[in-house]
Amino acid sequence: MNNNKNRLSIAVALGLLGSVTSTNTMAAGFQLAEYSATGLGRAYAGEAAIADGADAQWRNVAMLTYLEGTQVSVGGIYVNPNIDVEGQSKFLGQEIQTKSEDFAHDAIIPNLYVSHQVDDQISIGFAIGTNYGMETDLGSDFSGANHGNEASVITKELNVNMAYQINQKFSVGGGVRYVIAEGSFGAIAPKQLGPIAGTTLKYMEGTDEAWGWQVGTAWQINDTNRIGFSYKSEVQLDLSGHAKGLGFDAYAPQPSSQYLGSMELALPATAELASFHQVNDKIAIHASFNWTDWSSFEKLEAHIPSLSVPNQEIKQENWEDNYRLAFGGTYTLDQKITLRSGIAYDTSAVSEENRTATIPETDRLWVSMGAGYAWSENLTLDAGFTYIFAKDAKMLEDDTASAPYGGTFEGETTGNVWLIGVQANYHF
């Protein structure tokens, strides 16, 4: 996918994609939790301690040691966000009520995983998916468009993993992550500017490829209890591409249709601590605690060497670390059917004074259910469904350094998200 067709939303919020356009953030910030439909059915509770199939390596590499033979897992999740923002724009002495409805894009997030048991102690795996993503478009009629009217981030990630079973109780694993990213951000002149309404004030897009790593461990306390821990490193990106707009022309010795430049972006480090408890032959319960290092996301700044002021502020972010707590259960109805359910709470990665319309980040409550069906001895089909309640959240944008022509926007975001996914797991 090229830069013109898929804009990786950077500048004010970055998002991701696994192979198809990503949507508004489903976890905190522009993070995507949707790595498999199997886990979706339990609100991703206990993921770092559960091994349903080859997809388990995405959340904890050490879980590869719990998978026998060769396994393949493939699936996708459809994301349908319904996010609105409404408020008042104060600009050049004018006060205008404005709103944008359903401005976050739908998306399909695909995935593919393969695992292979080399021997009784060593297992290897390969994974394709995404950890971050978003795309928003507030439209040209939004009166706060000079603060930003569009943003998107698209990333694709490939993992190569290996795990080792030390003994009957402990397993460890590690992997290499290769991230391909695109990103863009745009701000236009709002309708209050009459003749130049809709003119690009700031737009920048870029691409980059970078490496990261992940590690994990599992502790099999006894036959019915397990604890897992995983950690994914920060991935440093330098999105190289071009910029354009009146906001950059003002610093150009020779105004141009576009300027070559780049923008640094850090995909934050994450960690998960999870537990799995087999209550009896039919019932299991599981839980997760997740942390994301969003405090590393302070601002977006473009570096454009040809301008008299090469470092151009795109957006102040000032985010905070985020936490997620999830509880779930699994019920084995019979040899063919498995039922799942879960609930989770995601805290916002941004405070009210730093929230922006292009990334209307807020607290979220997940309610999930799912089911698995053993089609044959080797093939299992899973489906998951989640409804996310997004907490109503206020915002105030008055950062004139990143908003050409100044002005403020004060408003509130409301919304919800539907997720539905399917997964096929095959055991050779």
One Martini backbone bead per residue (centre of mass of N, CA, C, O) as a GRO file, in nm:
protein
  428
    1MET     BB    1   0.096   0.036   0.023
    2ASN     BB    2   0.063   0.361  -0.026
    3ASN     BB    3   0.062   0.680   0.089
    4ASN     BB    4  -0.192   0.788  -0.072
    5LYS     BB    5  -0.395   0.556   0.029
    6ASN     BB    6  -0.234   0.521   0.319
    7ARG     BB    7  -0.266   0.693   0.619
    8LEU     BB    8  -0.051   0.738   0.871
    9SER     BB    9  -0.138   0.834   1.170
   10ILE     BB   10   0.007   1.087   1.315
   11ALA     BB   11   0.053   1.372   1.459
   12VAL     BB   12  -0.204   1.290   1.677
   13ALA     BB   13  -0.234   0.993   1.588
   14LEU     BB   14  -0.161   0.661   1.592
   15GLY     BB   15  -0.185   0.382   1.386
   16LEU     BB   16  -0.304   0.064   1.259
   17LEU     BB   17  -0.212  -0.226   1.051
   18GLY     BB   18  -0.227  -0.546   0.901
   19SER     BB   19  -0.381  -0.504   0.580
   20VAL     BB   20  -0.593  -0.311   0.663
   21THR     BB   21  -0.766  -0.062   0.748
   22SER     BB   22  -0.762   0.120   1.017
   23THR     BB   23  -0.896   0.236   1.317
   24ASN     BB   24  -1.008   0.321   1.584
   25THR     BB   25  -0.921   0.282   1.886
   26MET     BB   26  -0.954  -0.012   2.108
   27ALA     BB   27  -0.747   0.072   2.280
   28ALA     BB   28  -0.521   0.247   2.392
   29GLY     BB   29  -0.497   0.497   2.207
   30PHE     BB   30  -0.348   0.331   1.910
   31GLN     BB   31  -0.427   0.058   2.011
   32LEU     BB   32  -0.439  -0.301   1.937
   33ALA     BB   33  -0.595  -0.604   2.060
   34GLU     BB   34  -0.677  -0.752   1.780
   35TYR     BB   35  -0.539  -1.077   1.729
   36SER     BB   36  -0.810  -1.254   1.800
   37ALA     BB   37  -1.117  -1.424   1.819
   38THR     BB   38  -1.072  -1.604   2.058
   39GLY     BB   39  -0.998  -1.373   2.266
   40LEU     BB   40  -1.244  -1.189   2.222
   41GLY     BB   41  -1.456  -1.377   2.381
   42ARG     BB   42  -1.272  -1.286   2.666
   43ALA     BB   43  -1.141  -0.993   2.654
   44TYR     BB   44  -0.840  -1.073   2.684
   45ALA     BB   45  -0.823  -1.290   2.915
   46GLY     BB   46  -0.522  -1.452   2.987
   47GLU     BB   47  -0.327  -1.460   2.731
   48ALA     BB   48  -0.030  -1.512   2.871
   49ALA     BB   49  -0.175  -1.819   2.977
   50ILE     BB   50  -0.278  -1.911   2.684
   51ALA     BB   51  -0.323  -2.217   2.452
   52ASP     BB   52  -0.521  -2.259   2.174
   53GLY     BB   53  -0.294  -2.163   1.962
   54ALA     BB   54  -0.075  -2.003   1.750
   55ASP     BB   55  -0.173  -1.715   1.863
   56ALA     BB   56  -0.033  -1.714   2.151
   57GLN     BB   57   0.249  -1.575   2.068
   58TRP     BB   58   0.156  -1.274   2.060
   59ARG     BB   59   0.137  -1.254   2.395
   60ASN     BB   60   0.328  -1.531   2.441
   61VAL     BB   61   0.601  -1.705   2.351
   62ALA     BB   62   0.604  -1.938   2.571
   63MET     BB   63   0.332  -2.085   2.465
   64LEU     BB   64   0.460  -2.272   2.249
   65THR     BB   65   0.518  -2.519   2.454
   66TYR     BB   66   0.187  -2.595   2.447
   67LEU     BB   67   0.229  -2.689   2.146
   68GLU     BB   68   0.150  -2.931   1.922
   69GLY     BB   69   0.320  -2.966   1.665
   70THR     BB   70   0.144  -2.827   1.392
   71GLN     BB   71   0.016  -2.486   1.366
   72VAL     BB   72  -0.277  -2.300   1.243
   73SER     BB   73  -0.375  -1.946   1.240
   74VAL     BB   74  -0.677  -1.781   1.110
   75GLY     BB   75  -0.806  -1.434   1.073
   76GLY     BB   76  -1.071  -1.190   1.173
   77ILE     BB   77  -1.167  -0.839   1.245
   78TYR     BB   78  -1.452  -0.645   1.287
   79VAL     BB   79  -1.469  -0.283   1.296
   80ASN     BB   80  -1.734  -0.065   1.459
   81PRO     BB   81  -1.728   0.262   1.492
   82ASN     BB   82  -1.916   0.516   1.704
   83ILE     BB   83  -1.799   0.843   1.663
   84ASP     BB   84  -1.841   1.154   1.837
   85VAL     BB   85  -1.828   1.521   1.796
   86GLU     BB   86  -1.896   1.811   2.014
   87GLY     BB   87  -1.897   2.184   1.985
   88GLN     BB   88  -1.684   2.481   2.027
   89SER     BB   89  -1.570   2.738   1.810
   90LYS     BB   90  -1.295   2.971   1.850
   91PHE     BB   91  -1.260   3.217   1.577
   92LEU     BB   92  -1.195   3.525   1.499
   93GLY     BB   93  -1.450   3.607   1.700
   94GLN     BB   94  -1.589   3.330   1.661
   95GLU     BB   95  -1.889   3.127   1.742
   96ILE     BB   96  -1.915   2.770   1.677
   97GLN     BB   97  -2.113   2.513   1.618
   98THR     BB   98  -1.987   2.171   1.619
   99LYS     BB   99  -1.967   1.855   1.419
  100SER     BB  100  -1.887   1.492   1.422
  101GLU     BB  101  -1.992   1.191   1.262
  102ASP     BB  102  -1.865   0.897   1.232
  103PHE     BB  103  -1.517   0.943   1.197
  104ALA     BB  104  -1.453   0.645   1.224
  105HIS     BB  105  -1.323   0.375   1.071
  106ASP     BB  106  -1.365   0.096   0.939
  107ALA     BB  107  -1.248  -0.258   0.988
  108ILE     BB  108  -1.004  -0.511   0.898
  109ILE     BB  109  -0.829  -0.753   1.107
  110PRO     BB  110  -0.572  -0.951   1.034
  111ASN     BB  111  -0.433  -1.298   1.066
  112LEU     BB  112  -0.117  -1.500   1.122
  113TYR     BB  113  -0.025  -1.839   1.238
  114VAL     BB  114   0.276  -2.034   1.329
  115SER     BB  115   0.357  -2.362   1.465
  116HIS     BB  116   0.650  -2.559   1.599
  117GLN     BB  117   0.755  -2.872   1.718
  118VAL     BB  118   1.070  -2.984   1.746
  119ASP     BB  119   1.051  -3.075   2.053
  120ASP     BB  120   1.012  -3.113   2.395
  121GLN     BB  121   1.149  -2.800   2.423
  122ILE     BB  122   1.122  -2.686   2.123
  123SER     BB  123   0.979  -2.385   1.973
  124ILE     BB  124   0.826  -2.234   1.685
  125GLY     BB  125   0.742  -1.908   1.517
  126PHE     BB  126   0.485  -1.729   1.318
  127ALA     BB  127   0.381  -1.377   1.259
  128ILE     BB  128   0.081  -1.181   1.160
  129GLY     BB  129   0.012  -0.829   1.242
  130THR     BB  130  -0.113  -0.595   1.500
  131ASN     BB  131  -0.079  -0.317   1.760
  132TYR     BB  132  -0.160  -0.064   1.572
  133GLY     BB  133  -0.443   0.179   1.506
  134MET     BB  134  -0.579   0.445   1.283
  135GLU     BB  135  -0.881   0.637   1.154
  136THR     BB  136  -0.956   0.983   1.084
  137ASP     BB  137  -1.250   1.203   0.976
  138LEU     BB  138  -1.401   1.520   1.028
  139GLY     BB  139  -1.402   1.706   0.797
  140SER     BB  140  -1.456   2.020   0.631
  141ASP     BB  141  -1.696   2.132   0.844
  142PHE     BB  142  -1.510   2.148   1.072
  143SER     BB  143  -1.430   2.422   1.287
  144GLY     BB  144  -1.152   2.263   1.408
  145ALA     BB  145  -0.951   2.194   1.158
  146ASN     BB  146  -0.681   2.352   1.246
  147HIS     BB  147  -0.615   2.114   1.464
  148GLY     BB  148  -0.749   1.884   1.296
  149ASN     BB  149  -0.908   1.638   1.049
  150GLU     BB  150  -0.671   1.413   1.018
  151ALA     BB  151  -0.584   1.058   1.088
  152SER     BB  152  -0.317   0.798   1.054
  153VAL     BB  153  -0.233   0.444   1.109
  154ILE     BB  154  -0.007   0.196   0.961
  155THR     BB  155   0.059  -0.149   1.048
  156LYS     BB  156   0.301  -0.412   1.006
  157GLU     BB  157   0.369  -0.742   1.158
  158LEU     BB  158   0.662  -0.946   1.208
  159ASN     BB  159   0.729  -1.271   1.353
  160VAL     BB  160   1.006  -1.441   1.522
  161ASN     BB  161   0.997  -1.744   1.721
  162MET     BB  162   1.110  -1.877   2.052
  163ALA     BB  163   1.092  -2.174   2.269
  164TYR     BB  164   1.163  -2.295   2.616
  165GLN     BB  165   1.165  -2.587   2.815
  166ILE     BB  166   1.311  -2.630   3.112
  167ASN     BB  167   1.052  -2.759   3.251
  168GLN     BB  168   0.746  -2.844   3.390
  169LYS     BB  169   0.720  -2.523   3.492
  170PHE     BB  170   0.923  -2.378   3.278
  171SER     BB  171   0.907  -2.104   3.037
  172VAL     BB  172   1.065  -1.958   2.745
  173GLY     BB  173   1.083  -1.651   2.531
  174GLY     BB  174   1.150  -1.519   2.191
  175GLY     BB  175   1.156  -1.220   1.963
  176VAL     BB  176   1.122  -1.080   1.638
  177ARG     BB  177   1.039  -0.748   1.515
  178TYR     BB  178   0.870  -0.634   1.212
  179VAL     BB  179   0.803  -0.295   1.112
  180ILE     BB  180   0.546  -0.150   0.908
  181ALA     BB  181   0.505   0.205   0.827
  182GLU     BB  182   0.239   0.454   0.822
  183GLY     BB  183   0.187   0.824   0.807
  184SER     BB  184  -0.061   1.088   0.898
  185PHE     BB  185  -0.144   1.451   0.878
  186GLY     BB  186  -0.428   1.692   0.901
  187ALA     BB  187  -0.489   2.049   0.821
  188ILE     BB  188  -0.748   2.292   0.784
  189ALA     BB  189  -0.932   2.542   0.679
  190PRO     BB  190  -1.192   2.677   0.801
  191LYS     BB  191  -1.499   2.821   0.728
  192GLN     BB  192  -1.424   3.106   0.858
  193LEU     BB  193  -1.211   3.169   0.599
  194GLY     BB  194  -1.367   3.129   0.341
  195PRO     BB  195  -1.180   3.144   0.063
  196ILE     BB  196  -0.972   2.921   0.226
  197ALA     BB  197  -1.149   2.701   0.268
  198GLY     BB  198  -0.977   2.382   0.275
  199THR     BB  199  -0.701   2.459   0.307
  200THR     BB  200  -0.389   2.362   0.356
  201LEU     BB  201  -0.189   2.384   0.648
  202LYS     BB  202  -0.129   2.070   0.737
  203TYR     BB  203   0.082   1.809   0.589
  204MET     BB  204   0.181   1.462   0.669
  205GLU     BB  205   0.391   1.197   0.534
  206GLY     BB  206   0.507   0.849   0.609
  207THR     BB  207   0.779   0.605   0.625
  208ASP     BB  208   0.873   0.284   0.789
  209GLU     BB  209   1.130   0.062   0.926
  210ALA     BB  210   1.144  -0.172   1.212
  211TRP     BB  211   1.277  -0.294   1.521
  212GLY     BB  212   1.201  -0.555   1.760
  213TRP     BB  213   1.095  -0.709   2.076
  214GLN     BB  214   1.032  -1.024   2.266
  215VAL     BB  215   0.912  -1.161   2.582
  216GLY     BB  216   0.865  -1.474   2.780
  217THR     BB  217   0.674  -1.642   3.049
  218ALA     BB  218   0.609  -1.961   3.229
  219TRP     BB  219   0.407  -2.090   3.514
  220GLN     BB  220   0.352  -2.417   3.632
  221ILE     BB  221   0.235  -2.472   3.930
  222ASN     BB  222   0.011  -2.675   3.828
  223ASP     BB  223  -0.242  -2.844   3.674
  224THR     BB  224  -0.446  -2.564   3.730
  225ASN     BB  225  -0.196  -2.348   3.732
  226ARG     BB  226  -0.113  -2.029   3.565
  227ILE     BB  227   0.162  -1.808   3.469
  228GLY     BB  228   0.206  -1.503   3.272
  229PHE     BB  229   0.475  -1.321   3.093
  230SER     BB  230   0.507  -1.010   2.899
  231TYR     BB  231   0.728  -0.831   2.652
  232LYS     BB  232   0.735  -0.527   2.462
  233SER     BB  233   0.903  -0.325   2.279
  234GLU     BB  234   1.006  -0.048   2.166
  235VAL     BB  235   0.939   0.140   1.855
  236GLN     BB  236   1.142   0.319   1.636
  237LEU     BB  237   1.035   0.589   1.431
  238ASP     BB  238   1.106   0.744   1.092
  239LEU     BB  239   0.898   0.926   0.909
  240SER     BB  240   0.938   0.940   0.564
  241GLY     BB  241   0.863   1.236   0.349
  242HIS     BB  242   0.598   1.474   0.321
  243ALA     BB  243   0.512   1.827   0.306
  244LYS     BB  244   0.230   2.065   0.349
  245GLY     BB  245   0.143   2.410   0.356
  246LEU     BB  246   0.098   2.718   0.504
  247GLY     BB  247   0.254   2.652   0.774
  248PHE     BB  248   0.527   2.601   0.601
  249ASP     BB  249   0.556   2.843   0.402
  250ALA     BB  250   0.636   3.059   0.626
  251TYR     BB  251   0.942   2.895   0.640
  252ALA     BB  252   1.002   2.943   0.331
  253PRO     BB  253   1.213   3.075   0.106
  254GLN     BB  254   1.063   2.864  -0.103
  255PRO     BB  255   0.776   2.797  -0.194
  256SER     BB  256   0.602   2.476  -0.200
  257SER     BB  257   0.418   2.190  -0.267
  258GLN     BB  258   0.670   2.043  -0.118
  259TYR     BB  259   0.839   1.878   0.169
  260LEU     BB  260   1.103   1.731   0.293
  261GLY     BB  261   1.068   1.476   0.560
  262SER     BB  262   1.022   1.404   0.920
  263MET     BB  263   0.896   1.168   1.186
  264GLU     BB  264   0.883   1.083   1.506
  265LEU     BB  265   0.796   0.744   1.638
  266ALA     BB  266   0.667   0.572   1.927
  267LEU     BB  267   0.611   0.248   2.001
  268PRO     BB  268   0.513   0.125   2.280
  269ALA     BB  269   0.558  -0.038   2.552
  270THR     BB  270   0.466  -0.371   2.683
  271ALA     BB  271   0.263  -0.548   2.940
  272GLU     BB  272   0.188  -0.887   3.083
  273LEU     BB  273  -0.029  -1.028   3.341
  274ALA     BB  274  -0.125  -1.376   3.381
  275SER     BB  275  -0.406  -1.606   3.444
  276PHE     BB  276  -0.478  -1.969   3.503
  277HIS     BB  277  -0.784  -2.157   3.597
  278GLN     BB  278  -0.880  -2.491   3.665
  279VAL     BB  279  -1.156  -2.582   3.825
  280ASN     BB  280  -1.255  -2.799   3.608
  281ASP     BB  281  -1.346  -2.982   3.335
  282LYS     BB  282  -1.531  -2.712   3.236
  283ILE     BB  283  -1.388  -2.481   3.413
  284ALA     BB  284  -1.240  -2.154   3.344
  285ILE     BB  285  -1.019  -1.898   3.468
  286HIS     BB  286  -0.920  -1.549   3.383
  287ALA     BB  287  -0.643  -1.301   3.379
  288SER     BB  288  -0.548  -0.941   3.327
  289PHE     BB  289  -0.252  -0.722   3.318
  290ASN     BB  290  -0.199  -0.406   3.158
  291TRP     BB  291   0.078  -0.221   3.003
  292THR     BB  292   0.143   0.120   2.873
  293ASP     BB  293   0.399   0.351   2.747
  294TRP     BB  294   0.255   0.654   2.690
  295SER     BB  295   0.460   0.869   2.817
  296SER     BB  296   0.640   0.873   2.543
  297PHE     BB  297   0.395   1.054   2.426
  298GLU     BB  298   0.438   1.400   2.379
  299LYS     BB  299   0.505   1.450   2.060
  300LEU     BB  300   0.480   1.604   1.734
  301GLU     BB  301   0.764   1.629   1.502
  302ALA     BB  302   0.894   1.799   1.237
  303HIS     BB  303   1.161   1.749   0.988
  304ILE     BB  304   1.260   2.038   0.777
  305PRO     BB  305   1.544   2.144   0.627
  306SER     BB  306   1.429   2.385   0.424
  307LEU     BB  307   1.361   2.540   0.670
  308SER     BB  308   1.421   2.794   0.893
  309VAL     BB  309   1.245   2.592   1.078
  310PRO     BB  310   1.287   2.261   1.092
  311ASN     BB  311   1.124   2.237   1.362
  312GLN     BB  312   0.786   2.121   1.359
  313GLU     BB  313   0.502   2.146   1.518
  314ILE     BB  314   0.214   1.939   1.533
  315LYS     BB  315   0.173   1.796   1.837
  316GLN     BB  316   0.050   1.792   2.148
  317GLU     BB  317   0.008   1.526   2.398
  318ASN     BB  318   0.076   1.416   2.690
  319TRP     BB  319   0.079   1.127   2.786
  320GLU     BB  320  -0.022   0.829   2.963
  321ASP     BB  321  -0.025   0.565   3.128
  322ASN     BB  322  -0.174   0.243   3.075
  323TYR     BB  323  -0.458   0.036   3.188
  324ARG     BB  324  -0.559  -0.322   3.206
  325LEU     BB  325  -0.856  -0.511   3.302
  326ALA     BB  326  -0.923  -0.874   3.297
  327PHE     BB  327  -1.210  -1.103   3.281
  328GLY     BB  328  -1.264  -1.468   3.249
  329GLY     BB  329  -1.438  -1.748   3.076
  330THR     BB  330  -1.455  -2.116   3.043
  331TYR     BB  331  -1.686  -2.350   2.870
  332THR     BB  332  -1.726  -2.699   2.846
  333LEU     BB  333  -1.988  -2.850   2.710
  334ASP     BB  334  -1.826  -3.038   2.506
  335GLN     BB  335  -1.637  -3.187   2.258
  336LYS     BB  336  -1.731  -2.938   2.056
  337ILE     BB  337  -1.810  -2.707   2.275
  338THR     BB  338  -1.705  -2.363   2.343
  339LEU     BB  339  -1.731  -2.117   2.598
  340ARG     BB  340  -1.714  -1.749   2.618
  341SER     BB  341  -1.610  -1.482   2.851
  342GLY     BB  342  -1.592  -1.112   2.921
  343ILE     BB  343  -1.418  -0.842   3.104
  344ALA     BB  344  -1.314  -0.488   3.058
  345TYR     BB  345  -1.071  -0.222   3.152
  346ASP     BB  346  -0.985   0.093   3.007
  347THR     BB  347  -0.762   0.336   3.032
  348SER     BB  348  -0.674   0.639   2.972
  349ALA     BB  349  -0.394   0.819   2.798
  350VAL     BB  350  -0.564   1.091   2.860
  351SER     BB  351  -0.639   1.398   2.943
  352GLU     BB  352  -0.857   1.651   2.909
  353GLU     BB  353  -0.632   1.877   2.834
  354ASN     BB  354  -0.506   1.658   2.592
  355ARG     BB  355  -0.738   1.610   2.425
  356THR     BB  356  -0.844   1.508   2.092
  357ALA     BB  357  -1.034   1.481   1.805
  358THR     BB  358  -0.851   1.282   1.636
  359ILE     BB  359  -0.810   1.151   1.947
  360PRO     BB  360  -1.076   1.025   2.140
  361GLU     BB  361  -0.960   0.947   2.419
  362THR     BB  362  -1.086   0.684   2.649
  363ASP     BB  363  -1.266   0.513   2.841
  364ARG     BB  364  -1.324   0.141   2.859
  365LEU     BB  365  -1.588  -0.109   2.817
  366TRP     BB  366  -1.587  -0.461   2.808
  367VAL     BB  367  -1.809  -0.699   2.631
  368SER     BB  368  -1.791  -1.062   2.605
  369MET     BB  369  -1.828  -1.328   2.347
  370GLY     BB  370  -1.793  -1.692   2.276
  371ALA     BB  371  -1.698  -1.963   2.036
  372GLY     BB  372  -1.628  -2.318   1.992
  373TYR     BB  373  -1.568  -2.558   1.712
  374ALA     BB  374  -1.524  -2.900   1.653
  375TRP     BB  375  -1.509  -3.019   1.341
  376SER     BB  376  -1.249  -3.178   1.418
  377GLU     BB  377  -0.960  -3.308   1.533
  378ASN     BB  378  -0.799  -3.051   1.371
  379LEU     BB  379  -1.058  -2.851   1.359
  380THR     BB  380  -1.113  -2.509   1.467
  381LEU     BB  381  -1.390  -2.286   1.536
  382ASP     BB  382  -1.408  -1.930   1.592
  383ALA     BB  383  -1.598  -1.682   1.789
  384GLY     BB  384  -1.639  -1.319   1.837
  385PHE     BB  385  -1.784  -1.070   2.076
  386THR     BB  386  -1.794  -0.701   2.108
  387TYR     BB  387  -1.873  -0.440   2.345
  388ILE     BB  388  -1.800  -0.085   2.359
  389PHE     BB  389  -1.782   0.147   2.618
  390ALA     BB  390  -1.758   0.488   2.581
  391LYS     BB  391  -1.660   0.744   2.752
  392ASP     BB  392  -1.746   1.041   2.817
  393ALA     BB  393  -1.549   1.325   2.680
  394LYS     BB  394  -1.356   1.595   2.729
  395MET     BB  395  -1.229   1.896   2.548
  396LEU     BB  396  -0.922   2.111   2.484
  397GLU     BB  397  -0.818   2.325   2.214
  398ASP     BB  398  -0.520   2.574   2.237
  399ASP     BB  399  -0.270   2.510   2.042
  400THR     BB  400  -0.111   2.741   1.846
  401ALA     BB  401   0.151   2.592   1.752
  402SER     BB  402  -0.042   2.352   1.602
  403ALA     BB  403  -0.252   2.597   1.514
  404PRO     BB  404  -0.326   2.762   1.264
  405TYR     BB  405  -0.464   3.076   1.363
  406GLY     BB  406  -0.566   2.938   1.609
  407GLY     BB  407  -0.776   2.894   1.853
  408THR     BB  408  -1.064   2.702   1.974
  409PHE     BB  409  -1.171   2.377   2.119
  410GLU     BB  410  -1.485   2.275   2.273
  411GLY     BB  411  -1.577   1.940   2.392
  412GLU     BB  412  -1.735   1.614   2.305
  413THR     BB  413  -1.716   1.262   2.336
  414THR     BB  414  -1.890   0.987   2.174
  415GLY     BB  415  -1.951   0.618   2.207
  416ASN     BB  416  -1.896   0.307   2.017
  417VAL     BB  417  -1.815  -0.056   1.980
  418TRP     BB  418  -1.788  -0.311   1.731
  419LEU     BB  419  -1.703  -0.668   1.752
  420ILE     BB  420  -1.610  -0.919   1.499
  421GLY     BB  421  -1.494  -1.270   1.488
  422VAL     BB  422  -1.276  -1.507   1.317
  423GLN     BB  423  -1.138  -1.853   1.360
  424ALA     BB  424  -0.878  -2.079   1.246
  425ASN     BB  425  -0.768  -2.410   1.367
  426TYR     BB  426  -0.480  -2.611   1.280
  427HIS     BB  427  -0.378  -2.960   1.328
  428PHE     BB  428  -0.106  -3.174   1.223
   0.00000   0.00000   0.00000
